[in-house]
Amino acid sequence: MSKSNSPETRPNALEGPGAAPPADRYVLRLYITGSSPRCIRAISNMRRICEVYLEGRYDLDIVDISRDPIRAETEQIIAAPTLIKAFPPPLRRFIGDMSETDRILTGLGLRLLSRPGPPAGNVQSP
């Protein structure tokens, strides 16, 4: 299961093998396990965060580790849901349902850059 906010531009995001995405583009991978309520909340929360704070500047890849265990092993995923910010550096990992928006924004380096919008507090947690 893979999702990008702009599939038609994804192949053009990289200019040749090993090239980095543009500096203002975020590459995120969300590892989930099936359709548990916690994983569904994590997907919903990350999509909302990306749409509000990264509008058009992100690739969000959703990986179901029950369907792709080798990829999860390669990334050393030990819990789900887990979000990996692969680009821009530094690499960051977040575990949980991504409901602590302030923590996610800070880890993504967006806390000081965030634009006015919905309150950042907690979202969609049980």
Phi and psi in degrees as a GROMACS rama.xvg file:
@    title "Ramachandran Plot"
@    xaxis  label "Phi"
@    yaxis  label "Psi"
@TYPE xy
-134.577  139.812  SER-2
-140.73  131.141  LYS-3
-126.083  147.697  SER-4
-72.6695  -15.9895  ASN-5
-148.048  79.9121  SER-6
-58.1335  -31.938  PRO-7
-70.2999  -22.6017  GLU-8
-98.5558  -10.8763  THR-9
-57.8822  -46.1742  ARG-10
-61.4378  -28.851  PRO-11
-83.7275  -7.25411  ASN-12
-65.2018  -27.2528  ALA-13
-112.928  133.651  LEU-14
-102.313  73.0264  GLU-15
103.497  166.963  GLY-16
-63.9626  131.554  PRO-17
77.5576  -0.613221  GLY-18
-74.3114  146.87  ALA-19
-82.9173  152.86  ALA-20
-65.0027  166.52  PRO-21
-55.2494  149.031  PRO-22
-58.6988  -27.9452  ALA-23
-93.5563  6.01715  ASP-24
-100.434  133.365  ARG-25
-100.088  132.971  TYR-26
-111.383  114.771  VAL-27
-124.421  140.752  LEU-28
-126.07  124.492  ARG-29
-109.661  114.984  LEU-30
-94.9497  126.709  TYR-31
-128.052  170.122  ILE-32
-124.35  98.1297  THR-33
63.6136  -143.636  GLY-34
-119.372  43.5163  SER-35
-66.7543  154.275  SER-36
-55.2938  -38.8371  PRO-37
-64.8042  -41.5094  ARG-38
-68.542  -39.1926  CYS-39
-62.9592  -41.777  ILE-40
-62.707  -41.4195  ARG-41
-61.4704  -43.9382  ALA-42
-61.8077  -49.121  ILE-43
-61.1922  -45.9323  SER-44
-63.2186  -43.2242  ASN-45
-68.9389  -38.2701  MET-46
-62.2296  -41.7118  ARG-47
-64.8609  -46.8764  ARG-48
-59.333  -46.0068  ILE-49
-62.9157  -45.0405  CYS-50
-66.28  -36.0158  GLU-51
-80.2208  -44.7947  VAL-52
-103.443  -17.6216  TYR-53
-122.969  13.4736  LEU-54
-28.9828  110.319  GLU-55
76.7786  3.0526  GLY-56
-118.762  34.2248  ARG-57
-147.805  154.805  TYR-58
-120.994  120.085  ASP-59
-111.96  112.273  LEU-60
-103.33  119.487  ASP-61
-102.091  120.76  ILE-62
-117.984  119.326  VAL-63
-86.6905  110.775  ASP-64
-69.1931  -17.2757  ILE-65
-73.7443  -21.4557  SER-66
-99.2591  -19.4437  ARG-67
-138.372  64.1124  ASP-68
-65.5628  -28.3644  PRO-69
-66.8208  -41.7052  ILE-70
-62.9021  -40.8062  ARG-71
-64.1574  -39.6281  ALA-72
-65.9471  -42.0197  GLU-73
-59.6222  -39.3965  THR-74
-84.9608  -1.15924  GLU-75
57.844  47.4572  GLN-76
-80.1321  123.093  ILE-77
-114.335  -7.85883  ILE-78
-149.33  156.042  ALA-79
-138.948  144.439  ALA-80
-75.1366  145.645  PRO-81
-132.33  131.662  THR-82
-106.082  133.012  LEU-83
-116.219  125.617  ILE-84
-93.0154  104.419  LYS-85
-85.3853  -30.1207  ALA-86
-152.169  140.032  PHE-87
-77.6172  159.441  PRO-88
-63.0807  157.16  PRO-89
-82.6182  157.079  PRO-90
-61.8785  137.383  LEU-91
-133.463  149.469  ARG-92
-126.486  139.881  ARG-93
-131.157  135.361  PHE-94
-118.564  135.62  ILE-95
129.693  -167.648  GLY-96
-88.851  11.0994  ASP-97
60.8287  28.6197  MET-98
-85.9017  -12.8621  SER-99
-90.9814  80.2021  GLU-100
-55.594  -43.516  THR-101
-57.7624  -43.9346  ASP-102
-64.8452  -41.9144  ARG-103
-64.7793  -47.3852  ILE-104
-60.9572  -41.8767  LEU-105
-62.6132  -45.2532  THR-106
-65.6443  -28.948  GLY-107
-83.6557  -5.33021  LEU-108
78.0851  23.3634  GLY-109
-107.727  -6.10717  LEU-110
-56.6244  -47.0882  ARG-111
-80.1585  -19.0663  LEU-112
-96.3006  -7.66389  LEU-113
-63.2684  142.945  SER-114
-91.0892  159.425  ARG-115
-58.6922  144.125  PRO-116
177.098  -150.174  GLY-117
-61.8279  151.006  PRO-118
-56.0999  142.036  PRO-119
-80.693  -17.5494  ALA-120
-34.5674  -144.04  GLY-121
-92.2561  147.355  ASN-122
-132.338  148.092  VAL-123
35.6668  62.0753  GLN-124
-117.665  154.56  SER-125
